[in-house]
Amino acid sequence: MSPHISINDAVIWQESGEGISLYHTESGEFRTLNATAAQIWALVEEDGDRETVIHKLSLLFAGHNPVMTARIRAEVDAFITSMVEAELLRETEADQSAARA
């Protein structure tokens, strides 16, 4: 089972015309996500599963094109990894997240 991805409790976020604005209340970091990153963020918030996010974006943008699907996978993985490293998202083992729910 893949890890569960969730928004860090210390992050306040809001959708705007430019994308999504993020504020990490503990670090004071402020970011604005562009439209593509905002879409990934919203899908993570909705579902919390990396593979589901990749699948939904692939359906929207790649159709049945394996090259585009691979590119989407790489970009989603890079985005999520960078957000976890910045402590804006958290990644936990799926069984731990089920125990907390």
C-alpha positions as CSV (number, residue, x, y, z in Angstrom):
1,M,0.0,0.0,0.0
2,S,1.3,3.4,-0.9
3,P,2.0,6.1,1.8
4,H,-0.7,8.6,2.6
5,I,-0.1,12.2,1.8
6,S,-1.7,15.0,3.9
7,I,-1.3,18.7,4.4
8,N,0.7,19.6,7.4
9,D,-1.5,20.9,10.2
10,A,0.7,24.0,10.4
11,V,-0.1,25.0,6.9
12,I,-2.9,27.5,6.1
13,W,-3.9,27.6,2.4
14,Q,-6.3,29.4,0.2
15,E,-7.3,29.3,-3.4
16,S,-7.0,32.5,-5.4
17,G,-7.1,33.6,-9.0
18,E,-3.3,33.0,-9.3
19,G,-3.4,29.5,-7.9
20,I,-3.1,28.5,-4.2
21,S,-1.4,30.5,-1.5
22,L,0.3,28.6,1.3
23,Y,1.5,29.8,4.7
24,H,3.5,27.6,7.1
25,T,2.6,29.0,10.5
26,E,5.7,27.5,12.2
27,S,8.4,28.5,9.7
28,G,6.7,31.7,8.4
29,E,7.3,30.5,4.9
30,F,4.8,31.8,2.3
31,R,4.4,30.3,-1.2
32,T,2.1,30.7,-4.1
33,L,1.5,27.6,-6.3
34,N,1.0,28.0,-10.0
35,A,-2.1,26.5,-11.7
36,T,-0.5,23.1,-12.2
37,A,1.0,22.8,-8.7
38,A,-2.4,24.0,-7.3
39,Q,-4.2,21.2,-9.1
40,I,-1.8,18.6,-7.7
41,W,-2.2,20.2,-4.2
42,A,-6.0,20.1,-4.5
43,L,-5.9,16.4,-5.6
44,V,-3.6,15.6,-2.6
45,E,-6.0,17.3,-0.3
46,E,-9.0,15.5,-1.8
47,D,-7.5,12.0,-1.8
48,G,-4.1,11.7,-0.2
49,D,-2.8,9.0,-2.5
50,R,0.1,9.7,-4.9
51,E,-1.0,7.1,-7.4
52,T,-4.6,8.4,-7.5
53,V,-3.3,12.0,-8.1
54,I,-1.1,10.7,-10.9
55,H,-4.0,8.7,-12.4
56,K,-6.4,11.6,-12.3
57,L,-4.0,14.0,-13.9
58,S,-3.0,11.4,-16.5
59,L,-6.7,11.0,-17.5
60,L,-7.1,14.8,-17.8
61,F,-3.9,15.5,-19.7
62,A,-2.3,12.4,-21.2
63,G,-5.2,10.3,-22.4
64,H,-3.5,7.0,-23.4
65,N,-0.1,8.6,-24.2
66,P,2.5,6.7,-22.1
67,V,5.2,9.3,-22.6
68,M,2.9,12.1,-21.2
69,T,1.9,9.8,-18.4
70,A,5.5,9.2,-17.5
71,R,6.2,12.9,-17.5
72,I,3.1,13.6,-15.3
73,R,4.3,10.9,-12.9
74,A,7.8,12.5,-12.7
75,E,6.4,16.0,-12.1
76,V,3.9,14.8,-9.4
77,D,6.6,12.9,-7.7
78,A,9.0,15.8,-7.8
79,F,6.3,18.3,-6.5
80,I,5.2,16.0,-3.6
81,T,8.8,15.3,-2.6
82,S,9.6,19.0,-2.6
83,M,6.5,19.8,-0.5
84,V,7.3,17.0,2.0
85,E,10.9,18.3,2.3
86,A,9.6,21.8,2.9
87,E,7.3,20.3,5.6
88,L,4.2,21.6,3.8
89,L,2.9,18.1,3.1
90,R,3.4,15.0,5.3
91,E,3.8,11.4,4.0
92,T,2.9,8.6,6.4
93,E,2.5,4.9,6.0
94,A,-1.1,4.1,5.0
95,D,-1.7,1.9,8.1
96,Q,-0.7,4.8,10.4
97,S,-3.1,7.2,8.8
98,A,-5.9,4.7,9.1
99,A,-5.1,4.3,12.8
100,R,-5.3,8.1,13.3
101,A,-8.7,8.5,11.6
